[in-house]
Every structure is written in C-alpha cells, then in structure tokens.
Amino acid sequence: MLHGVPRALTRRLLAAVIASESVVVFFGALVAMSLDRTEGGSGTTWLVLGSILAVLCVVDAGMLRRPWGVTLGWFLHLATLVSALVVPMMFWVFVIFCGLWVVALVQGHKIDDLADEARRRHDAESSTGPSAT
C-alpha cells in the first residue's frame, strides 16, 4: 500500500515505526553535525535538516489517518536514505526502518482482516443466539 488510510492496528504499527525512526534520525543529525564540525564547518545545516526530518516523522505518526499519511511515510524513508550521503550508517537505518514499515503494512493488514472477521462472527453469533426470556 503506497497511499490511503490504513485500518486501526496497521495505523498503530506504522505510527510506532515512524515515531521510533524519528529518534534515530535525530541522532543521525547529531552525528552529521559532529562530522561537519571536525571538518571545520559549523554543522548547523545538518542539525537543522536532520531535526526537520525527525519532526516530520513525528508529524507523520499523527497524520496516518489522512489519505497522504502513508505516502509521506514512504517519502520520509527515502529522505532517510538520502541522508546516508552525509552519514553512511544511515543506510542501515533506512534498511531496518523501511523493512519494519513493510512488515507493519503487511502484518497489520492481516491482523486487521482477522479482527474484522472475528467481529463479524461475534455479531452473527450474538444476533442468532438464544434469546433471554
């Protein structure tokens, strides 16, 4: 799923993944700042850009109810991949969190389907069950 509004459990799993990624992205911004300072730069640019990316990850965690929330999450993963040009270890952050994102989408969808099926079964049993007299 590249876009759309995920159902309840899928949305929670995706929010947990992207919010956790925000913390790691911010730490990556601190590393980029330190690397730039050792090379004689101020490091402020990398810290600001990384902080914006981290804040956007948190914002996306809350915006997954919107049709563009999942799409924004994919773009944030791509931005994390691009940050590997500054801090090469961010490539592994991308791999891990993109993998978790895909697992959350797939498994969350399956669990939401099972929960819907169980809810329908329960509703059918309660409507056809013995009536109290």
URGI-V155928 format. One record per backbone hydrogen bond with DSSP energy under -0.5 kcal/mol. NH is the residue of the N-H (numbers start at 1). CO is the residue of the C=O. E is the energy in kcal/mol with one decimal. If there is no record, write none. Layout:
NH&CO&E ; NH&CO&E
This chain:
4&67&-2.4 ; 6&4&-0.7 ; 6&64&-0.6 ; 11&7&-2.9 ; 12&8&-2.1 ; 13&9&-2.6 ; 14&10&-2.7 ; 15&11&-2.4 ; 16&12&-2.1 ; 17&13&-2.1 ; 18&14&-2.6 ; 19&15&-2.3 ; 20&16&-1.9 ; 21&17&-2.1 ; 22&18&-1.3 ; 23&19&-0.9 ; 24&20&-1.4 ; 25&21&-2.8 ; 26&22&-2.1 ; 27&23&-2.0 ; 28&24&-2.1 ; 29&25&-2.0 ; 30&26&-1.9 ; 31&27&-2.0 ; 32&28&-2.6 ; 33&29&-2.4 ; 34&30&-2.2 ; 35&31&-2.7 ; 36&32&-2.3 ; 37&33&-2.2 ; 38&34&-2.0 ; 39&35&-0.9 ; 40&37&-1.5 ; 41&36&-2.7 ; 47&43&-1.9 ; 48&44&-2.8 ; 49&45&-2.7 ; 50&46&-2.6 ; 51&47&-2.3 ; 52&48&-2.4 ; 53&49&-2.2 ; 54&50&-2.4 ; 55&51&-2.7 ; 56&52&-2.6 ; 57&53&-1.7 ; 58&54&-1.8 ; 59&55&-2.8 ; 60&56&-2.6 ; 61&57&-1.7 ; 62&58&-1.2 ; 62&59&-0.6 ; 63&59&-1.0 ; 66&63&-1.8 ; 69&66&-1.6 ; 70&4&-0.6 ; 72&68&-2.5 ; 73&69&-1.8 ; 74&70&-1.9 ; 75&71&-2.1 ; 76&72&-2.3 ; 77&73&-1.8 ; 78&74&-2.0 ; 79&75&-2.2 ; 80&76&-1.8 ; 81&77&-2.0 ; 82&78&-2.3 ; 83&79&-1.7 ; 84&81&-1.4 ; 85&82&-2.1 ; 86&83&-1.4 ; 87&83&-2.4 ; 88&86&-0.5 ; 90&87&-2.5 ; 91&88&-1.8 ; 92&89&-0.9 ; 93&89&-1.2 ; 94&90&-2.5 ; 95&91&-2.5 ; 96&92&-2.6 ; 97&93&-2.7 ; 98&94&-2.7 ; 99&95&-2.0 ; 100&96&-2.3 ; 101&97&-2.1 ; 102&98&-2.3 ; 103&99&-2.5 ; 104&100&-2.7 ; 105&101&-2.2 ; 106&102&-2.7 ; 107&103&-2.8 ; 108&103&-0.6 ; 108&104&-1.5 ; 109&105&-1.6 ; 110&106&-1.9 ; 111&107&-2.7 ; 112&108&-2.6 ; 113&109&-2.2 ; 114&110&-2.3 ; 115&111&-2.5 ; 116&112&-2.3 ; 117&113&-2.4 ; 118&114&-2.5 ; 119&115&-2.2 ; 120&116&-2.5 ; 121&117&-2.5 ; 122&118&-2.5 ; 123&119&-2.5 ; 124&120&-2.5 ; 125&121&-2.6 ; 126&122&-2.4 ; 127&123&-1.6 ; 128&124&-1.5 ; 129&125&-0.9
